[in-house]
Amino acid sequence: MDNIDRKILSILQENARTPLKVIAEQVFLSSPAVSARIERLEGAGLITGYQAQLSCAAMGYQIKAFISLEVEPRQKPEFYPYIERCPNVMECNCVTGDYSMLLKVCFHTTQELDQFINQLDRFGRTRTQIVFSTPVEHRGIPTLAEDEPEEKI
């Protein structure tokens, strides 16, 4: 991956709908060359997908929360398929510490959140933090600095 690939990744993270022509102008390549690089980055697993970011509040999901959940290792084969089927779970991360899972969820009401937490009780102890505000929204990861060594794909 070179600096041009990094610039392309940065542009796509900012706006995945940026036209190839615009990206090509910014990285001083032809549109077909940019297209080939994007395909290579996708094939290498650096780009894993494209999606629209929606506003939870505008969609009626007024409650955003983080739930820490204590799941025993023996429960994971049952827990993972269950949590994948829960549409209000935006993220599920296996973490270190007192709790083994960290869930990011959105619900319309605190009553819906409470019902979900009650369903999670079968897997273990929970601790919930309701979000008041989000000063930094989800954003892309930084691309490598120009002075870092290049890694070939």
C-alpha positions, 0 to 999 in steps of 0.5 A, a space after each residue: 500500500 502506498 501513499 496514493 492508496 492511503 489517500 484513496 482510503 481517506 477520501 472513501 472514508 470521508 464519503 464513499 460516494 465520491 465519484 471516481 473522477 473526483 478521486 482520480 483528480 485528487 490523486 493525479 491518476 486516471 479513473 480506471 487506475 483508481 478503480 483498479 486500486 479500489 478493487 485491489 484494496 477490496 480484494 485485500 480486505 482493507 475495504 470491507 464494505 460501503 454503507 450509509 450512516 443514519 441518525 439514530 435520533 432522526 430515525 426515532 431511536 432516542 436511546 443509545 446505550 452501552 451495555 457491558 455483559 458478563 458471558 462465560 466462555 461456554 455460553 458464547 456458542 449460544 450468545 453469538 447467534 442470539 446477539 447477531 439476530 438482535 436488530 437494535 445491537 449496533 455493535 458487539 465487542 468481546 473485551 477484556 476486564 470484568 465484563 466480556 462483552 460490550 454492546 452498543 445499542 439503540 432503542 426508541 424508549 427506555 422501556 424497550 432498553 429495559 426489556 432487552 436488558 432483561 433478556 440478556 440476564 440469561 447470559 450473565 450480569 450487565 451494566 448499562 450506560 445511557 448516552 447523553 450526547 456524542 461529541 465525536 460521531 463514528 468516523 473512519 480510522 486514520 490512514 498511515 502517515 507518509 513517513 511510516 514504512 509502506 506495506 505491499 499488498 
